[in-house]
Amino acid sequence: MIKNKRNLKIAMSLLIFFVSICICSSSQALTISWVDWTSQDYYTWGEVDGNVNGVSVTYTGYFQNAQTGGGINFWSYNPTTYTAPPVVDNPPPDSDMIRPSTYSSLVIHTVTFSQPVVDPVIAIMALGDNTHSTWFQFDRGFDLLNVGSGYTGPGQLWKSGLRLIGKNGSGLIQFPGIVSSVSWRTSKDYSFDPIFQVGISDLANPPVPEPSSFILLAVGISSILTYRNFKK
């Protein structure tokens, strides 16, 4: 009886230890996957298409241009502006970007995901200029994760309700929760149009994984204890 209790304590200790490791591992920051924009309808009202982690992503609205296969990597200038450890550890890796037009405040800009994603982020560079502010008004709440200097130099970026306001502002925002699309309007502005890039950390409904090592360990411990009891 004493040995059985000792075996049970050993088994429970091992399980608790392994669960602790799993919890610690799951709490680590997830690497953001940034959209690979692949096609665009240049200088017109239309769309830009891309994909990330098997999810199709589409931007619709009026835009000046997009980079889908090379060009200046604006994100490489002070890249930490577009990170916010431990939530976002990695900035956009290449030159992909979209430059939405701020010609009219009536235009609706929308990014749509082919399936829901969790906590998507948007990196933004040069919202507004140094002399006056420009805003993006979103259709959902967001968190301003970081503000810093970008390709066009230092600036300001701040949040007011559903608006992101900038004076040559560069930084990173996140939309918490499960998201299928994000839409926004802009203030009418004839200055330098900002650019943006979209990233995701996970899908809302990821594929069901194979049996985990936790289950395998539990089965192994149970088998060992059964075998030891059988030998008595």
C-alpha positions in Angstrom: 0.0 0.0 0.0 2.8 2.4 0.9 4.6 1.6 -2.3 1.5 2.2 -4.3 1.1 5.6 -2.7 4.8 6.4 -3.4 4.3 5.3 -7.1 1.2 7.6 -7.4 3.1 10.5 -5.9 6.0 10.0 -8.4 3.5 9.8 -11.3 1.7 12.9 -10.2 5.0 14.8 -9.8 6.1 13.9 -13.3 2.8 14.9 -14.8 2.7 18.2 -13.0 6.3 18.9 -14.1 5.5 18.1 -17.7 2.3 20.2 -17.6 4.4 23.2 -16.3 6.8 22.8 -19.1 3.9 22.8 -21.6 2.3 25.9 -20.1 5.6 27.8 -20.1 6.2 26.9 -23.7 2.8 28.0 -24.8 3.2 31.3 -23.1 6.2 32.2 -25.2 5.7 34.8 -28.0 4.5 33.5 -31.3 6.4 34.6 -34.4 4.3 36.8 -36.6 3.8 35.6 -40.1 3.6 38.5 -42.5 1.4 38.5 -45.7 3.1 37.7 -49.0 1.4 40.1 -51.4 1.4 38.5 -54.8 -0.7 40.5 -57.2 -2.1 44.0 -57.6 -4.2 46.2 -59.8 -1.8 49.2 -60.1 -3.0 52.8 -59.7 -6.7 52.1 -59.6 -9.6 51.2 -57.4 -9.3 47.5 -57.1 -7.5 44.9 -54.9 -4.3 43.4 -53.8 -4.1 39.7 -53.2 -1.8 37.7 -51.0 -1.5 34.8 -48.6 -0.1 33.8 -45.3 0.0 30.4 -43.5 -2.5 29.0 -46.0 -4.9 31.9 -45.6 -5.8 34.1 -48.6 -5.7 37.8 -47.8 -7.3 40.5 -49.9 -7.1 44.3 -49.7 -9.8 46.3 -51.5 -10.0 50.0 -51.8 -8.3 52.9 -53.6 -4.5 52.6 -53.4 -1.5 54.3 -55.0 0.6 51.3 -55.4 1.8 48.1 -53.8 5.1 46.1 -53.7 4.5 42.4 -54.4 7.9 41.3 -55.6 10.8 43.6 -54.7 11.5 47.2 -54.2 12.7 49.3 -51.3 12.3 47.5 -48.0 10.9 50.4 -45.9 10.5 48.1 -42.9 14.3 47.6 -42.6 14.8 51.1 -41.5 14.7 51.0 -37.7 12.8 47.6 -37.8 12.2 47.5 -34.0 9.5 50.2 -34.6 7.4 47.3 -36.0 7.9 45.0 -33.1 6.5 44.8 -29.5 8.1 42.0 -27.6 6.9 39.6 -26.3 3.7 40.1 -28.4 5.5 40.7 -31.7 9.1 39.7 -32.0 9.8 40.0 -35.7 9.2 42.9 -38.1 8.0 42.5 -41.8 10.9 40.6 -43.4 10.9 42.1 -46.9 9.7 44.9 -49.2 6.0 43.8 -49.5 3.6 46.7 -48.7 0.5 48.5 -49.8 0.2 52.3 -50.1 -3.5 53.2 -49.6 -4.7 56.5 -51.0 -5.8 59.2 -48.6 -7.5 61.2 -51.4 -11.0 60.8 -50.0 -12.5 60.2 -46.6 -15.4 58.4 -48.2 -13.3 55.4 -49.5 -13.6 52.2 -47.4 -10.3 50.3 -47.2 -10.7 46.6 -46.2 -8.4 43.7 -45.5 -10.3 40.4 -45.6 -9.0 37.0 -44.5 -10.4 33.8 -46.1 -10.7 32.3 -42.7 -10.8 33.9 -39.2 -7.4 34.7 -37.6 -6.4 35.6 -34.1 -5.0 38.9 -33.0 -3.8 40.2 -36.4 -1.4 43.1 -36.5 -0.7 46.0 -39.0 2.6 47.7 -39.3 2.2 51.3 -40.5 4.8 53.8 -41.8 4.5 57.6 -42.3 0.9 58.2 -41.4 0.5 62.0 -41.9 3.4 64.4 -42.4 5.4 66.6 -40.1 3.2 69.6 -40.4 -0.3 68.1 -40.0 -2.0 64.9 -38.9 -3.8 62.2 -40.8 -6.1 59.6 -39.4 -7.3 56.1 -40.0 -10.7 55.3 -38.5 -11.2 51.6 -38.0 -14.4 49.6 -37.7 -13.2 47.8 -34.6 -11.1 48.4 -31.5 -7.3 48.1 -31.6 -4.2 48.3 -29.4 -1.3 50.6 -30.2 1.7 48.4 -29.5 4.6 50.5 -30.5 5.6 53.9 -32.0 9.0 54.8 -33.4 11.1 56.2 -36.2 10.6 54.9 -39.7 12.0 55.4 -43.2 10.8 59.0 -43.3 12.3 59.8 -39.9 10.8 60.3 -36.4 7.1 61.2 -36.0 4.1 60.9 -33.7 1.4 58.2 -33.6 -1.4 58.1 -31.1 -4.9 56.5 -30.6 -8.2 58.2 -30.0 -11.2 55.9 -29.8 -11.3 54.0 -33.1 -8.9 56.4 -34.8 -5.2 56.0 -35.3 -3.7 59.5 -35.8 -0.3 60.3 -37.0 2.2 63.1 -37.9 4.7 61.2 -39.9 3.8 58.4 -37.6 5.2 54.8 -37.8 4.4 51.9 -35.5 2.5 48.8 -34.9 -1.2 48.1 -34.0 -3.1 44.9 -33.1 -6.7 43.9 -33.3 -7.4 41.6 -30.4 -9.7 38.6 -30.8 -11.0 36.6 -33.7 -11.0 38.7 -36.9 -12.3 38.0 -40.4 -11.8 41.5 -41.8 -10.7 45.0 -40.9 -12.0 48.1 -42.5 -11.1 51.8 -42.2 -11.6 55.3 -43.7 -8.9 58.0 -43.9 -8.9 61.7 -43.5 -8.7 63.5 -46.8 -5.0 64.3 -47.3 -2.8 65.3 -50.2 0.5 64.7 -48.5 2.6 61.6 -48.6 0.4 58.5 -48.4 1.3 56.0 -45.7 2.1 52.3 -46.3 1.1 49.3 -44.3 1.7 45.5 -44.0 -0.4 42.8 -42.3 0.7 40.0 -40.1 -1.0 37.1 -38.2 0.1 34.9 -35.3 -2.5 32.1 -35.5 -5.7 30.8 -37.1 -9.0 30.9 -35.1 -9.6 27.3 -36.0 -6.3 25.6 -36.4 -6.1 21.9 -37.6 -6.6 19.3 -34.9 -3.1 18.1 -33.8 -1.9 14.6 -33.5 -1.9 13.1 -30.0 0.5 15.2 -28.0 3.6 14.1 -26.1 1.7 14.9 -22.9 -0.7 12.1 -23.7 2.1 9.7 -24.6 3.9 10.5 -21.4 0.8 9.9 -19.3 0.2 6.5 -21.0 3.9 5.7 -20.4 3.7 6.5 -16.7 0.5 4.5 -16.3 2.1 1.5 -18.1 5.1 1.6 -15.8 3.0 1.7 -12.7 0.8 -1.1 -13.9 3.8 -3.3 -14.7 5.4 -2.6 -11.2 2.2 -3.5 -9.5 1.8 -6.6 -11.6 5.2 -7.9 -10.5 4.3 -7.8 -6.8 
